[in-house]
């Protein structure tokens, strides 16, 4: 994107013509610096939102107190997947004739950790800052805080004023449950789990969601003895039940000790960096070198000055489908990404940023908003109807749309179609003994797909075809004419449709 877009003229809300740029990014000013849009939070959501409004001719400034690029770049998506890719690659290669002996033996842990460090850019944001500069987006380092309508103070000093909008894109943070001794024991959160420089000898993971499953997978493969504790009766409870069952089987085969129906009652750590004791009940204790808590997240809104605009600090931001915060007079405040609790996924945050950016630009120009169009340019409808997610476990799990249970609770008349993913020729070629399963949930009244789920090696790359089918509401009759190439795992689509048709 051309960096000179920031110099284009924009019209202020009072009708006067002003320059698009807002002045230097550094140094204090007696007078406030004014921009069309102020973005709080420099993660993927904030970067994309600033990029969208700038591309529409509005000036934008990004306020970030940590690393530009945010959680995903340094402590979540990129480092975790860099840790997991060698795990799944070795697992799959070990089931291909002629490769099993070649990949026998343990992973080279130092090499994997070095690979992770590179994908986390060694926890430096120079590249991201260069991109902002090339895109013509100003950066202000520091913690931004609302100070009334359209006003932001940075670390209590510099003041920024927005002509059109302030967008809160500050994301979410891990939450520690209220367990005696837990906070004092300094457990790992997701950030520690993805950035540790060494492999713990013994690791206890609490939580059977995405973070718990992925980190148990990675650190077990890197040599740690891993115990996974789950309060419920299975893993990945937001997906179809068969997903958690198959992932649990695979983790057990890899040597992870899985305990369901358990609850941590107390944690003790006598010395910093020393062993940690996890108490599950009378006479039931585990001792580990590290304890990872992966049981939930909270919005980063506790110190944003929300009270200055009539909102409650520390809560999730309630927004409409254009991502505009509700309950704020003037309609100038937006919340995109994790902070609104609609879909806590990086790609959904970036999607919301595109929608919010388009809505902000349209309102700034007086262009009608397409709120009534469910799939229009200004409505984040996918957050409710077509959210895709991949769990990079071994095997992978991938789903989009509604599960069967969710569809039934929503009142849909459905038919569930399952098929053995390992039964298609492409899966047999992919790996000996391929284990997997596929499900599609069909709306019988409209003959379209409400949801699709896959579990098995490599299924993450199958997901986008399902996302297109669900988001576009492609009739099942038309899907019959989308011919999958042979011999690929994608042939599972033909098998699911044959089963639905009764062929």
C-alpha positions in Angstrom: 0.0 0.0 0.0 1.3 3.5 -0.9 2.6 5.4 2.1 1.5 8.7 0.6 -2.2 7.9 1.4 -1.7 9.6 4.8 -1.3 13.0 3.2 -4.7 13.0 1.4 -7.1 15.6 2.6 -10.0 14.5 4.8 -13.0 16.4 6.0 -13.4 16.9 9.8 -16.6 16.5 11.6 -17.0 20.3 12.0 -16.8 20.7 8.2 -13.3 22.2 8.0 -10.7 20.8 5.6 -7.7 19.4 7.4 -4.5 17.5 6.5 -4.7 13.7 6.7 -1.5 13.3 8.8 -1.5 14.0 12.5 2.1 15.2 13.0 5.2 13.4 14.4 4.8 10.2 16.2 7.2 11.0 19.0 7.6 13.8 21.5 5.2 15.6 23.7 3.0 18.4 22.4 1.3 21.2 24.2 -1.6 20.9 21.8 -3.3 17.5 21.1 -2.3 15.6 18.0 -5.3 15.1 15.8 -6.0 12.1 13.6 -9.1 10.8 11.8 -8.8 7.4 13.6 -6.9 6.4 16.8 -6.3 2.7 17.2 -5.5 1.3 20.7 -3.6 -1.9 20.4 -1.0 -2.9 17.8 -1.8 -6.6 17.3 -3.0 -8.0 14.0 -6.5 -6.6 14.6 -5.2 -3.1 15.2 -2.8 -3.2 12.4 -5.4 -4.3 9.9 -8.0 -1.7 11.1 -5.4 1.1 10.8 -4.5 -0.2 7.3 -8.1 -0.3 6.2 -9.0 3.2 7.2 -5.7 4.5 5.8 -6.4 2.8 2.5 -9.8 4.6 2.5 -8.0 8.0 2.8 -8.2 8.6 6.5 -5.2 9.3 8.8 -4.5 6.8 11.5 -2.3 6.4 14.5 -1.5 3.2 16.3 -0.9 3.2 20.1 0.9 0.2 21.5 2.8 -0.3 24.8 4.3 -3.7 24.0 5.5 -5.1 20.7 3.8 -4.1 17.5 2.4 -7.3 16.1 0.8 -8.3 19.3 0.0 -11.6 21.0 -0.3 -13.6 17.8 3.2 -12.7 16.5 5.2 -13.3 19.6 3.3 -15.4 22.1 0.5 -17.3 20.3 -0.1 -18.2 16.7 3.4 -18.0 15.2 5.5 -19.4 18.0 3.1 -22.1 19.0 2.7 -23.3 15.4 6.5 -23.2 14.9 6.7 -25.5 17.9 4.0 -27.8 16.6 5.0 -28.1 13.0 8.1 -30.4 13.6 5.9 -32.5 15.8 3.2 -33.2 13.2 5.7 -33.5 10.4 7.6 -36.2 12.2 4.4 -38.0 13.2 3.1 -38.0 9.6 6.5 -39.0 8.1 6.8 -41.9 10.5 3.7 -43.4 8.9 4.9 -43.1 5.3 6.8 -46.2 3.9 10.5 -45.6 3.5 10.6 -42.7 6.0 9.9 -44.3 9.3 13.5 -45.2 10.1 14.7 -41.9 8.8 12.7 -39.9 11.4 13.1 -42.3 14.3 14.5 -40.9 17.5 13.7 -37.7 19.4 13.2 -34.2 18.0 16.2 -31.9 18.2 14.8 -29.7 20.9 17.4 -26.8 20.6 16.7 -26.7 16.8 13.0 -26.6 17.3 13.3 -23.8 19.9 15.6 -21.9 17.6 13.0 -22.3 14.8 10.4 -20.9 17.2 12.5 -18.0 18.1 13.0 -17.0 14.4 9.2 -17.1 13.8 8.7 -14.9 16.8 11.2 -12.5 15.3 13.3 -12.9 18.4 10.7 -10.9 20.2 11.6 -7.7 18.3 9.1 -5.7 16.3 11.5 -3.9 13.9 9.9 -5.5 10.9 6.3 -4.6 12.0 7.4 -1.0 12.7 8.9 -0.7 9.2 5.6 -2.0 7.7 3.7 0.7 9.6 6.0 3.3 8.3 5.8 2.1 4.8 2.0 2.1 5.1 1.9 5.7 6.3 0.5 4.8 9.7 1.9 6.7 12.7 3.0 4.8 15.8 2.9 6.1 19.4 4.7 4.0 22.0 3.0 3.8 25.3 -0.2 2.8 27.1 -3.3 4.6 25.6 -6.2 5.5 27.8 -9.6 7.1 26.9 -10.0 10.5 28.4 -13.5 11.4 27.3 -15.1 11.4 23.8 -12.6 10.9 21.0 -9.7 11.7 23.3 -6.8 9.4 24.3 -3.9 10.1 26.6 -0.7 8.1 26.3 0.9 7.2 29.7 -0.8 10.3 31.2 1.1 12.7 29.0 0.6 13.1 25.3 -3.0 13.7 24.2 -4.5 12.4 20.9 -7.8 13.5 19.4 -9.8 11.5 16.9 -12.0 13.3 14.3 -14.0 10.2 13.5 -13.3 7.2 15.6 -11.3 5.5 18.3 -11.0 1.7 17.9 -10.2 -0.5 20.9 -8.1 -3.5 19.7 -6.3 -4.4 22.9 -7.2 -8.1 22.8 -7.4 -10.5 25.8 -5.1 -11.9 28.5 -4.9 -15.2 30.3 -6.9 -15.5 33.5 -5.7 -17.5 36.6 -8.5 -19.2 38.5 -9.0 -18.5 42.2 -7.0 -21.4 43.6 -5.1 -21.1 46.9 -1.4 -20.6 46.3 -1.7 -20.4 42.5 -0.7 -16.8 41.9 2.2 -17.1 44.4 3.5 -20.2 42.5 4.0 -18.1 39.3 2.6 -20.7 36.9 3.0 -20.6 33.2 0.4 -18.9 31.1 0.2 -19.2 27.3 2.9 -16.7 26.9 5.4 -18.7 29.0 4.4 -21.9 27.3 5.2 -20.6 23.8 8.4 -18.7 24.7 10.2 -21.0 27.2 13.9 -21.3 26.4 14.1 -24.8 27.9 12.1 -28.0 28.0 10.7 -28.7 31.4 11.3 -32.2 32.7 7.8 -32.5 34.1 4.9 -30.3 33.0 1.3 -30.2 34.3 -1.2 -28.6 32.0 -4.5 -27.5 33.3 -7.2 -27.0 30.7 -8.5 -29.1 27.8 -9.1 -26.3 25.3 -7.0 -25.3 22.4 -4.0 -23.9 24.3 -3.9 -26.9 26.7 -4.1 -29.5 23.9 -1.6 -27.8 21.6 1.0 -27.1 24.4 0.6 -30.7 25.8 1.3 -31.9 22.2 4.3 -29.8 21.7 6.1 -30.1 25.0 5.6 -33.9 25.2 7.1 -34.3 21.7 10.1 -32.1 22.9 10.8 -34.5 25.7 8.7 -33.3 28.7 6.7 -35.7 30.8 3.2 -34.1 30.5 0.1 -34.5 32.6 -3.0 -32.9 31.2 -5.8 -32.1 33.8 -9.3 -31.4 32.6 -12.3 -30.5 34.7 -14.8 -31.9 32.2 -15.1 -35.3 30.6 -13.1 -34.6 27.4 -11.0 -32.4 25.3 -11.9 -29.6 23.0 -15.5 -29.4 24.2 -16.6 -26.7 21.7 -16.1 -29.1 18.9 -17.9 -32.2 17.9 -17.4 -34.9 20.6 -15.5 -37.3 18.3 -12.8 -34.7 17.8 -11.8 -34.7 21.5 -12.0 -38.5 21.6 -9.5 -38.9 18.7 -7.1 -36.2 20.0 -7.2 -37.8 23.5 -6.3 -41.2 22.0 -3.4 -39.7 20.1 -2.1 -37.8 23.1 -2.2 -41.0 25.2 -0.3 -42.9 22.6 2.3 -40.1 22.6 2.7 -40.6 26.4 0.6 -37.7 27.8 -1.2 -38.6 31.0 -4.7 -37.4 30.7 -7.0 -37.0 33.7 -10.5 -35.9 33.3 -13.1 -34.8 35.9 -10.3 -33.3 38.0 -10.0 -29.9 39.7 -7.0 -28.2 41.2 -7.6 -27.4 44.8 -4.3 -25.9 45.9 -0.9 -25.2 44.5 2.4 -24.9 46.4 5.8 -23.8 45.3 8.3 -23.4 48.1 11.0 -21.6 46.2 11.0 -19.5 43.0 12.0 -21.7 40.1 11.7 -24.8 42.3 9.3 -27.8 41.9 5.5 -27.0 42.0 3.0 -29.2 43.8 -0.5 -29.5 42.4 -3.1 -30.7 44.9 -6.1 -32.4 43.4 -7.5 -33.9 46.6 -6.6 -35.5 49.9 -3.6 -37.7 49.2 -3.7 -36.8 45.5 -0.9 -34.6 44.5 1.3 -34.1 41.5 4.8 -32.6 41.5 6.2 -30.9 38.4 8.8 -28.5 37.2 6.3 -26.2 35.6 2.5 -25.7 35.7 0.6 -24.3 32.7 -2.8 -22.8 33.4 -4.9 -22.6 30.2 -8.4 -22.2 31.5 -9.7 -18.9 30.1 -9.1 -15.3 29.0 -10.3 -11.9 30.0 -10.4 -8.6 27.9 -7.6 -6.1 28.2 -10.0 -3.3 29.2 -9.3 -2.9 32.9 -7.2 0.3 32.5 -8.5 1.9 29.3 -10.5 4.7 30.8 -13.8 3.2 29.7 -15.4 4.9 32.7 -14.8 8.3 31.1 -17.2 7.4 28.3 -19.9 5.7 30.4 -18.7 2.1 30.1 -17.5 -0.4 32.8 -13.7 -1.1 33.0 -12.6 -4.7 32.8 -15.5 -6.0 30.8 -15.9 -7.3 27.3 -16.9 -4.5 24.9 -20.5 -4.9 23.6 -20.6 -4.0 19.9 -23.1 -4.2 17.0 -22.3 -5.9 13.7 -20.4 -2.9 12.4 -18.2 -3.3 15.5 -19.3 0.0 16.9 -19.6 0.0 20.7 -23.1 0.2 22.0 -24.1 2.6 24.7 -21.6 5.4 23.7 -23.2 8.6 22.5 -22.0 9.8 19.1 -21.1 6.3 17.9 -17.4 7.1 17.7 -16.1 4.1 19.7 -15.4 0.7 18.1 -14.2 -2.6 19.5 -12.6 -5.2 17.3 -10.9 -8.5 18.0 -10.8 -10.5 21.2 -11.9 -7.5 23.2 -15.6 -7.9 22.1 -15.7 -11.6 22.8 -17.4 -12.5 19.5 -14.7 -14.9 18.3 -11.4 -15.1 20.0 -9.3 -16.0 17.0 -6.7 -14.0 15.2 -8.2 -14.4 11.7 -11.6 -13.3 13.0 -10.0 -10.2 14.6 -8.5 -9.3 11.3 -11.9 -9.9 9.6 -13.5 -7.7 12.1 -10.8 -5.1 11.5 -11.7 -5.1 7.8 -15.4 -4.7 8.5 -14.9 -2.0 11.1 -12.4 -0.1 8.9 -15.0 -0.1 6.1 -17.7 1.1 8.4 -15.6 3.9 9.9 -14.6 5.1 6.4 -18.2 5.0 5.2 -19.5 6.9 8.1 -16.7 9.5 7.8 -17.7 10.1 4.2 -21.4 10.0 4.8 -21.9 6.9 2.8 -24.9 4.7 3.8 -24.0 1.8 6.0 -25.1 -1.6 4.7 -26.2 -2.9 8.1 -29.3 -4.5 6.7 -27.3 -6.7 4.4 -26.3 -9.7 6.4 -23.3 -10.4 4.2 -22.6 -6.8 3.3 -19.3 -4.9 3.5 -20.2 -3.4 6.9 -21.5 -6.4 8.8 -19.4 -9.0 10.7 -21.8 -11.8 10.1 -19.2 -14.6 9.9 -18.7 -14.2 13.7 -22.0 -15.9 14.2 -22.5 -18.1 11.1 -19.1 -19.2 9.7 -16.3 -19.0 12.2 -13.4 -21.3 11.1 -10.9 -22.7 13.6 -8.0 -25.1 13.4 -6.4 -26.9 16.4 -2.8 -27.8 15.5 -2.7 -30.9 17.6 -1.7 -34.3 16.3 -4.0 -35.1 14.6 -5.3 -31.7 13.6 -8.9 -30.7 14.2 -10.7 -28.2 12.0 -14.3 -26.9 12.1 -16.5 -24.1 10.7 -20.0 -23.1 11.5 -22.3 -24.9 13.9 -21.8 -28.3 15.5 -24.8 -30.7 15.5 -25.6 -29.8 19.1 -25.4 -26.1 18.4 -27.6 -26.4 15.3 -30.2 -28.3 17.3 -30.2 -25.7 20.1 -30.7 -23.0 17.5 -33.9 -24.7 16.4 -32.7 -26.0 13.0 -34.1 -29.1 11.5 -30.9 -30.9 10.6 -29.3 -34.1 9.3 -25.9 -35.1 10.4 -23.7 -37.0 7.9 -20.4 -38.7 9.1 -17.7 -40.4 7.2 -14.4 -42.2 8.0 -11.8 -39.8 6.7 -9.2 -42.6 6.5 -11.4 -44.5 4.0 -10.7 -42.1 1.0 -7.7 -43.0 -1.3 -5.9 -39.7 -0.6 -5.8 -40.3 3.1 -4.4 -43.8 2.6 -1.6 -42.4 0.5 -1.0 -39.6 3.0 -0.1 -42.0 5.8 -0.4 -45.6 6.6 -3.1 -46.2 9.2 -4.6 -42.7 8.7 -7.2 -42.1 11.3 -9.8 -39.4 11.0 -13.4 -38.5 10.7 -15.5 -35.9 8.9 -19.0 -34.5 9.6 -21.3 -32.1 7.8 -24.5 -30.7 9.4 -27.2 -30.0 6.8 -30.1 -27.6 7.2 -32.9 -29.8 5.9 -35.2 -26.8 5.3 -32.8 -24.8 3.1 -30.6 -27.7 1.9 -27.4 -25.9 2.8 -24.5 -26.7 5.2 -24.6 -25.2 8.7 -21.3 -26.7 9.8 -18.5 -29.0 8.9 -15.9 -30.7 11.1 -12.7 -32.6 10.2 -10.2 -34.4 12.5 -7.1 -36.1 11.1 -3.6 -35.4 9.8 -3.4 -32.4 7.6 -7.1 -31.4 7.7 -6.4 -27.8 8.4 -5.9 -27.3 4.7 -9.4 -28.8 4.0 -11.1 -26.2 6.1 -11.4 -23.3 3.7 -13.5 -25.2 1.2 -15.9 -25.9 4.0 -15.8 -22.3 5.1 -16.7 -21.2 1.6 -19.6 -23.7 1.5 -21.0 -22.5 4.9 -20.4 -18.8 4.4 -21.8 -18.7 0.9 -24.7 -21.1 1.8 -24.0 -23.2 -1.3 -26.9 -25.5 -1.9 -26.0 -29.2 -1.4 -27.3 -29.8 -4.9 -24.7 -27.5 -6.3 -21.9 -28.9 -4.2 -22.5 -32.2 -6.0 -21.0 -30.6 -9.1 -17.8 -29.4 -7.2 -15.7 -32.4 -8.2 -12.8 -33.2 -5.9 -9.4 -34.1 -7.5 -8.4 -37.8 -7.2 -6.6 -39.0 -5.2 -6.7 -36.3 -2.6 -8.1 -36.2 0.9 -10.6 -33.7 -0.4 -12.5 -36.6 -1.9 -14.1 -36.8 1.5 -16.6 -34.2 0.1 -17.8 -36.7 -2.5 -18.2 -39.4 0.1 -20.2 -37.1 2.5 -22.5 -36.0 -0.4 -23.0 -39.6 -1.5 -24.0 -40.5 2.0 -26.4 -37.6 2.2 -28.0 -38.5 -1.1 -28.2 -42.2 -0.2 -26.0 -43.2 -3.2 
